[in-house]
Amino acid sequence: MDDASLEESLRRLGFSAKEVDTYLTILELGEAKASTVANESGVSKRYVYSIAEKLAEREFVAVDDHVVPTIIRANPPERVVTALTDDLERMRPALESRFSRATPRSARFEVVKSRVTVIKRVSERLGRAETEVTLAIPYRLIDEVAAELRAAVERGALVLLLVTGVSPDGDLDLDGLASVARAWEQPMPTMLTVDQRAGLVAPGEMLSRSDSPAQAIVFEQEQLGPVIVGSFLGNYFPMATEVYTADPAALPSTYRNFRHAVLQAALHRRADAPVRARVTGRPLHDADLSTELEGVVVDVRQSLLEPQTSSFPVENTLIVETAEGTYSVGGRGAFVEDFEATDVELRPADAPN
């Protein structure tokens, strides 16, 4: 097998390109310090430690952290092959069991016991994000999901990121990884929601201790997603400090995710660029009100962006001044506002109607 075939085989085992480069470098060196592996592979030293931990859990390498500096040692190939074979054999009963009982996609749960699997599940679900991501994760693990976060932003999803266990005054590299990112020095559970219907919750100790007996829950359940989003926005996001905000999006643009429309309206207003909104949906209290509102956004109530302007953490409301009057607009499930929006088009306030 040539090098290209070996790299492809490792990728089929679930390794990223950087993980493959790191492992092959360790194999060639036999054993080395993390700094040496980083220099030889072109992977950052911080990421080398994280990759080495993953490789050690799968018995590809051994990490000797009882000496200073830490030494990473390649395990003999026969040991690696034996471990892989044993893993496959252990999987067989579970695979056969799952094959015989299909679970509805709308109500699926999975218990995860491995930190490596937690990160893998986060990456997989980020890759499916279409409209919205909320993610709280230790900052030391951000490199492992950075590519997926950046891709979600580039696809046009609203990405609200909270990095934990790190000072907001530090040199944090989060550019392009979120719509809004906040940092909090305190530890907290790792929490993910994607499009409000799928996600993950993992106790903080599970990603900080290799011997933790804690377990994570991965879910795909439309009723649970909004509950986790509410906890994220109501209990944790307000405690953190804003450290990165993307530039306002080019307008005009249409949003089916109401929170994203609220954030963009707030960003443009913060930049002294008033916006107009054309809102499609339904009136909640006035039967004579049209199913479409058109007007200038005169106020935004939100807690996604500093300074917070909402009266409670999960409030997201546009105040739209139309020719017929001024109305409050909420997203799907709104009940205190005048209007429930399904689509919001934003454009510069001085743009022609």
N, C-alpha and C positions, 0 to 999 in steps of 0.2 A: 504494500500500500504506500503510495507516494504521500508527500506532505499535504497536498490539496485534498486527497481522499480522507486523510486522517482528520484534517480540520472539519470537513463536512460531516464525518461520523460523530465528532464531538458536538457539533451544532445540533445534530439529531438527538443527542442526549440532553439537550436543553441549555447548552452553554452559549452565551453571547460571543461575539467576535473578540471582545476584550478578554473575556474569560478564557477563550481558546488560546489567545496570544500569551496570557499570563501562565497558563498551565504548561504549554509547550516550552516556554522559557525556563520554568522550574525544572522540567524534565531534562533539558539540555544542561542546566547548571548542576543538577543533582541536589544541592542544597545551597541556600544563599540567604542573605538579609533581604528584608522587604525593599530597602532602598536600591539594592543591586538588581532585584527583579524588576523594579519600576524602571530603572535606567535601561535595562536590556529590552524590555517589552514595550516601552513607550506608554505605559499605563501609570496613572498617578499613584503615588505611594499610598494615599488614603484608600484608594480603590483596591490596591493589591492586598491590603489587610482584609478587606471585606470579601474579596474573591477567594483568598486563602482559607478563610473560615468556611465558605461554601464548599470548596474542594475537600477540606478536611472532614466535613460532615458526610461526604460521599466516599471517603477513604482514598481519594486520589493523592492527597499529600498529608503530611503530619506537620503541625505547627508547634514548635518548641518555644513557648513563651515564658519558660522558667529561667531563661538566660536573657541578658541584655547585650546587644539588641536581639529581638526575636529572630529565630531561624526557621525558614520554611524548607521542608525536606520532601522530595518526591518519593512516594511509595513505590515499591517494585511493581512493574506492570502486571505480573501474575496475581498480585494481591488485588489490584484494581479490577482486573477481569473477574476474579472470584467474587468480589463485592457486588459487581454489576449483575452477575449471574444469580447470586443469592437474592438480590433485590427483585429481579424479574420473577423468580420462583415464588417469592412471598406475595407478589402482586396477583398471581394467577387466580387464587380463590376469590379475591375481591373483584377482579375483572369479570369472572364468570358470573358472580352474583349480580353485579350491576347490569351485565348484558341481559339477564333474565327478568329484570324489573325496571322498566322505564319510569322515571319520575317526571311529573309535569314541570316544564321549564319555569313556569310562573311561580312555583313555590318550592325551590330547591335550596337545601342547606348542606354544608360540608363542614366537618370538624377537622381542623388542621393542627398538627402537633409539632411541626418543624418550622423553624425560622426561614429556612431556604424556601419552603413551599409558600409561606406567607408572602415573601417578596415576589415569587413567581406568580401567585394569584393576583397581586396588586398590578404587576406588569401586564398580565393577560387582560384584565378588566379595563385598564387604562387604554389599551389598544382598541377596545370596542367603543370607547366614549364618543358620543355624537353631539350632545348638547351641553352637558354639565358634569363637572368633577368636583368633589370636595375630598381633600386628602390631608390628614394629619400624620406625620411620619418623622422619626428622628432625623436630624440634619445629616448625621454621619452616614445615613443610608440613601441620601438623595441621588447620588451618582448612579445607583442601581436602577432607578426608575426615571432618570432625567430624559432619556431619549423618548420614552413613551409620553411623558408630560409635554415635552416640546411639540411632539406630533399632534397631541390633542389640542393644544393652543393653535397650531397651524391649521387644523381642521375647522376652527371656528368655535370650539367648545368654550364655555365659561369654566375656568379652572381656578378654584379657590384653594390655596395651599397654605398649610400651617406646618412649619418646621419646628421641632421641639428639641429640648436639651441643648440649646445654643443661645448665646447672648445676641439680642437684636443689634447690639453695637459692634458686632464682629464683622469681618470681611466675608459676607455671604455671597456666593455665586449662584444667583437664581434668575438671572436675566433670561427671558424667553420661556421660562418653565411654568408660568402662571399668568392669569389675568391680574390677580392680587395675591401677594404672598405676605404672610406674617410670621414672626418668630417669637418663641416663648422659651425661657430658660428651663421651665419646669418639665418633668416627664409627664406623659399622658398616654392613654391608649392610642394605638395606631388605628385610624378610622378612614375608611374609603367608601364613597358612594359614587356610582356612575349612572347618569341619567335618571337618578332617583329610584332605580329599580334593582340595582345590583350593588354589592359591596362587600366589605369585610370589617370586622372588629377584632383586634388582638390586644390583650393586656400588655401594658408597657414593659413588664418584666420579661415577656416572651422574646423581645428583640434585644434585650440588654444582657440576658444571662443564658449561657449555653446549656446550663443544666436545669432550666426552668421547666416545671411540670405543667405550666399554663398552656391553654389551648385557644386557638382562634376560631371564629365562626365566619364562614364565607356564605353569602346568601344571594339569592335571586328571587326577590319577593317584593311586588309593587307596594304592598301595604307597609312593609318595614322600612323601605328606602327613605321616605319622607321623615320618619321618626329619627333616623340616624342623622339626616341633614339638619333637622331641628336641633338635635343635641349639639352637633358640630357648631352651628351658627349661634345657638343660644347660650351654650355653656363654655365653649373653648375659644372660638375665634375672637370674641370681644376681649379676652384676657391677654391676647398677644399684641405685638407691636408691628405696624405695617412697615415692611422693609423693601418691598418692590411692588411697583404698579406698572402695568403695560401702558403704552401710549393709547389715547382714545382711538377707536376704530374709524376708518374712513367712512363718511356718510355720503349718500343714503345707504342704509342697511336695514334688513328686516330680521326680527328675532321672534322665534317661537318659544324660546326660554325667557320667561318674563324677568327673572333675576338678571339675566345678561342685559336686557334692555335697560333695566334700572341702573346697573353699573355703568353702562355706556353713557346714559343721560347724565349721571353724576360726574363722570370723568370729563365730559364736554363742558358741563357747567363749571366745574372746578378750573377748567382752562379758559374760562370767560368766553365760551363759545355756545350761545343759546341754541336750543334745538326745538324742532317741531316734531310732533308725533301723530301718526295716523294709527289708531287703535281699532282692531276688529275683535268683537266678542259679543257680550250681552249685558244689558242693564240689570242691576240687581234689585232696585227699589222703585224705579220710575218706569212704568210700562210705556210711557210716551217717548222715552229716550231711544234714539236710533241704535242700531247694532254696530255703528262705526262712529268714532269720535275723531275729530281733526282739530289740532290746535297747538299752541306753544306750551312747552313744559315749563311751568312757573315754579315748581318745587319738586324735590325728590326726597322721599323719606327712606333711608336705608342705613344699614350698619356694615356694609361690605367694604366701604371706603372711609378713610379718615378725612374730615371729621364726621363722626356718626350723627345722622340727622333724624333717626327713627325714634319713636317713643318707646319701643321695645325691640329686643335684638333681632327678631325674625321678621320685622315689618319691612316690606318692600312695596312702595307706593309711588306712582307718578301722579302729580297734580297737573291736569291739563286744562288750559283756558281756551275754550272754544267760543264761537260766535253766539252760541245759545247759553253759555254759562261755564262755570268752572267745576270740574268733576275730579274725584279721586278714582284712580285705576289700580286694581290689584291683579295678580296672576290667577292661574287656575285654582279653584277652591276659595277664592276671595268671598268674604261675606260682610265685612265692615265697610268696604269701599262702595262707591256708586256703580262701578263697572268692573266686570270680570273680563280680562283680555286673553285672547288666544294667540294673537299676532300683534306685534308692534313694529311699525316702520318708523325709524328715526332719520331725520335729515336736518341740515342747517336751518336755523330759524329764518334766515333771509332768502332761502330757496323758494322759487315759485311753487304755488299749490299745484 
